Amino acid sequence: MILSTIKITIPSQKRGEALKILRSVAELWKDDPGCLGCHIYQEIQEDNVLMFKEMWRTEEALERHLRSREYRNLLLVLEMAIKKPEIRFDTISSSTGIETIEKARSHGR
């Protein structure tokens, strides 16, 4: 699984346009079998900071996405940034849920 994270600082006057583009990209890819999730977040302390997170099943699915026409629209948002965007691709080999908390909390008793 690959987690793609983009943190971008957008000028206030471009925020609405940037959100519209990000939402359209998220909407188009949410039904792709290789896409496990796509989310847009706004920084609480800074109104003009947006986070765009995607989870992809395989590297091939992510690469197909990166080559798509829709991803070019996302690149347009990056060009709106008032400082260099932070972009990360993290490979996740395993994932757990509440069972990790339960296991850790039961060992201390």
DACORUR-V605606 format. One record per residue. N is the residue number from 1. PSI is psi as a letter, one per 40 degrees, with the letter a starting at -180 (none if undefined). OMEGA is omega in degrees with one decimal (* if undefined). Layout:
{{N	PSI	OMEGA} {N	PSI	OMEGA}}
This chain:
{{1	i	179.6} {2	h	176.6} {3	h	177.3} {4	h	-179.5} {5	h	175.8} {6	h	175.5} {7	h	-172.2} {8	h	176.6} {9	h	-173.8} {10	h	173.5} {11	i	-176.6} {12	d	-176.4} {13	e	179.1} {14	e	-174.5} {15	d	-180.0} {16	d	179.0} {17	d	179.7} {18	d	179.0} {19	d	178.7} {20	d	179.6} {21	d	-179.8} {22	d	178.4} {23	d	-179.6} {24	d	177.5} {25	d	179.9} {26	d	-178.7} {27	d	-178.6} {28	d	-173.4} {29	e	-174.5} {30	d	-179.2} {31	e	178.0} {32	h	-178.0} {33	d	178.8} {34	e	-177.7} {35	h	180.0} {36	e	179.0} {37	i	-179.4} {38	h	-174.1} {39	i	177.1} {40	h	180.0} {41	i	174.0} {42	h	177.1} {43	h	-178.0} {44	d	-176.3} {45	e	-177.9} {46	h	-176.6} {47	d	-174.1} {48	e	177.2} {49	h	179.2} {50	i	174.5} {51	h	177.4} {52	h	-177.5} {53	h	176.6} {54	i	173.6} {55	h	-177.1} {56	h	-177.1} {57	d	-176.3} {58	i	175.9} {59	d	178.9} {60	d	178.6} {61	d	178.2} {62	d	-179.7} {63	d	176.7} {64	d	178.5} {65	d	-178.0} {66	d	179.1} {67	e	-173.1} {68	i	175.5} {69	d	-179.3} {70	d	179.9} {71	d	174.7} {72	d	176.4} {73	d	176.8} {74	d	177.8} {75	d	175.4} {76	d	177.4} {77	d	179.3} {78	d	178.2} {79	e	178.0} {80	e	-172.6} {81	i	177.7} {82	e	168.9} {83	i	-174.9} {84	h	179.3} {85	i	173.6} {86	h	-177.4} {87	h	179.8} {88	i	171.0} {89	h	-178.3} {90	h	176.1} {91	h	-177.8} {92	h	-177.3} {93	d	176.0} {94	i	-178.3} {95	h	177.4} {96	i	-178.8} {97	b	-175.3} {98	d	179.9} {99	d	176.9} {100	d	177.6} {101	d	-179.4} {102	d	179.8} {103	d	-178.9} {104	d	-177.1} {105	d	-179.8} {106	d	179.9} {107	d	-177.7} {108	e	-175.1} {109	none	*}}
